[in-house]
């Protein structure tokens, strides 16, 4: 790569818990000889995803090449955060060969693509492609059903599907902007679920977009990197619910950080998180927890009532247990959440 060539950037978008961080960890482990840089846009004040990725840093993607933006949705903080961060990555002593951007689950990709037209960076970087992750199991379950009549028919059984929620619009904007759609959690969805998810997504697409199934973030990097899409020059083909708007709001979502004492049984915590999803409409929980007698941190990742835990690496410094809890505004009750979690 010469100094005059553009650095390719892959934007990885997807709803909360779709598996973006898991995919990036796989790409870090299989860099295809490339030196990577990663920009992580967190939702909430605890950098869980960035911390996970930094624990995987190596020569192909050193810690200094992993940058977190925690001051809000990346598509809303372009001038203040995104542009300076991209400039800093390009100014690293050893220039990255490829930049990966993990957007927050709430980010709309199209406003971000518009930022690549800014004079300060346009001649230096290009959007190699937009990869949208869709949780196949969730899509197959009808959580983003495009058929309004079908949604109305389910009102009595599921009040949450009584209207088109902001969540569905975010989901649609992400897949409409994509060059490739990855159906994650394929093992949980099964062949029937995958087929249903493909049908739901295809009904929303205005152009032909490849849809590939994926489990645990494993996919051949050659399939999703090196697309050469120059997406910043192809905005007209990527419709959005927010076309014509100067900006957008995320006031329908909120988060709270919960400090926890050391726990003794991860299964009890998992059950409590499941209760939050069922009884308090919590969308997402993520963080690290200290377990009595265990030198390793317990990584907690939950999407709805589906909870995954694993011990990832030793604590460095204080054994501080913190969970980020995300829900639609109005569903966040910090006192009730702390009570359920035993905080």
Buried (B, 14 or more C-beta within 10 A) or exposed (E): EEEEEBBBBBBBBBBBBBBBBBBBBBBBBBBBEBBBBBBBBBBBEBBBBBBBBBBBBEEBBBEEBBBBBBEBBBBBBBEEBBBEBBEEBBEEEEBBBBBBBBBBBBBBBBBBBEBBEBEEBBEBBBBBBBBBBBBBBBBBBBBBBBEEEEBEEBEEEEEEBEEBBBBBBBBBBBBBBBBBBBBBBBEBBEEEBBEBBBEBBEEBBEEEBEBBBBBBBEBEBEBBBBBEBBBBBBBEEBBBBBEEEEEBEBEBBBBBEBEBEEBEEBEEBBEBBBBBBEEBBBBBBBBBBBBEEBEBBBBBBBBBBBBEBEEBBEEEEEBBBBBBBBBBEEBBBEEEBBEBBEB
